[in-house]
Every structure is written in structure tokens, then in C-alpha cells.
Amino acid sequence: MTFYQEPTYYEKTILSDLQGAWEVLRDQVIKEHANKDCSRLLLHINEAMSWESVRNLNHMKNTFVLIQSIAQQLNVSDEIIESIEEARDILYEALTEVEHGKTIN
């Protein structure tokens, strides 16, 4: 009987960068949540990080636009705005790679 072995190498892709950007954004929103009601923002960030969104980057893009809008309405901190911009840049880079036929997973 053979057992599945964990691979000893991993290839870093744009999706790992994107996941990291979403995690940083989520952590910053949680910290600011103590001072503002950011529950709507957190809900949509969690949606953007979901497996459904990762498998369909156009869905993630739509969720991202909603996140930007809610963040502007809540008048969030500059740090959160910077994290949103970082997530946007990586998301658009991933979308560009997909458009050019590159496998990103």
C-alpha cells in the first residue's frame, strides 16, 4: 500500500499573493472594527476570500468593487485604503494573467 506524500516543493503563484493581500486587509478592518461598525465590509471581504471567488476571479472583481464602495461610505483609515489598493493591484494582475492564458493555480 502506498501513502500520499506531501510535496517538497511549491510554486508560488499570483493567487498566494492575492490571498495575502486579502488577509492583510481583513486584519486591518478587524482592528478598526473596534471603533467603527465594519461588519458589512468584513462580510464582503470574507466573500472575496471564499473558494467560490478564488475559482471565479470575475466574481471576486465584482465583490471588490462593492468593498471599495462600502469602505468609502464608512470613511475608513488610510491604512485600509492602502490595503484595498494593494488587493486591487494584485487582483487586476491576476485577471491580466488569466486573459493572457496563463494558469494561475
C-alpha positions in Angstrom: 0.0 0.0 0.0 1.3 3.4 -0.9 0.7 6.6 1.1 0.3 10.0 -0.3 3.5 12.1 0.3 3.4 15.8 0.9 5.2 17.6 -2.0 8.6 19.0 -1.0 8.3 21.9 -3.4 5.6 24.5 -4.0 5.3 27.0 -6.8 4.2 30.4 -5.6 1.5 31.9 -7.8 -0.3 35.2 -8.0 -3.2 33.6 -6.0 -0.9 33.3 -2.9 -0.1 37.0 -3.3 -3.8 37.8 -3.6 -4.7 35.7 -0.6 -2.0 37.5 1.4 -3.4 40.9 0.4 -6.9 39.9 1.4 -5.7 38.6 4.8 -3.8 41.9 5.5 -6.9 43.9 4.6 -9.2 41.7 6.7 -6.8 42.0 9.7 -6.7 45.8 9.4 -10.5 46.0 9.2 -10.9 43.8 12.3 -8.6 46.2 14.2 -10.6 49.2 13.1 -13.9 47.4 13.8 -13.4 48.3 17.4 -14.0 51.9 16.6 -16.4 51.6 13.6 -19.1 49.2 12.6 -17.3 47.5 9.7 -19.4 44.3 9.7 -20.7 44.9 6.2 -17.1 45.4 5.0 -15.9 42.2 6.8 -18.8 40.2 5.3 -17.8 41.1 1.7 -14.0 40.7 2.4 -14.8 37.2 3.6 -16.8 36.6 0.4 -13.9 37.8 -1.7 -11.7 35.3 0.1 -14.1 32.4 -0.4 -13.3 29.4 -2.6 -16.1 30.4 -4.9 -14.4 33.8 -5.6 -10.9 32.3 -5.9 -12.3 29.9 -8.6 -14.0 32.8 -10.4 -11.9 36.0 -10.3 -14.6 37.9 -12.1 -16.9 37.2 -9.1 -14.1 38.4 -6.9 -13.7 41.6 -9.0 -17.4 42.4 -8.6 -17.1 41.8 -4.8 -14.1 44.0 -4.8 -16.0 46.9 -6.3 -18.6 46.6 -3.6 -15.8 46.5 -0.9 -14.4 49.8 -2.3 -17.8 51.4 -2.2 -18.5 50.4 1.3 -15.1 51.5 2.5 -15.6 54.9 1.0 -19.0 55.2 2.7 -17.5 54.2 6.1 -14.7 56.6 5.7 -12.1 54.0 6.8 -8.5 54.8 7.7 -5.7 55.4 5.2 -4.1 52.1 6.1 -7.3 50.2 5.0 -7.5 52.3 1.8 -3.8 51.3 1.0 -4.6 47.7 1.6 -7.6 47.9 -0.6 -5.4 49.4 -3.3 -2.9 46.6 -2.9 -5.6 43.9 -3.2 -6.9 45.7 -6.3 -3.5 45.8 -7.9 -2.9 42.1 -7.3 -6.4 41.2 -8.4 -6.0 43.0 -11.7 -2.6 41.4 -12.2 -4.2 38.0 -11.8 -7.1 38.9 -14.2 -4.5 40.0 -16.7 -2.6 36.8 -16.4 -5.8 34.8 -17.0 -6.6 37.0 -20.0 -3.3 36.1 -21.5 -3.9 32.4 -20.9 -1.5 31.8 -18.0 -2.5 29.2 -15.5 -2.6 30.8 -12.0 -3.4 27.9 -9.7 
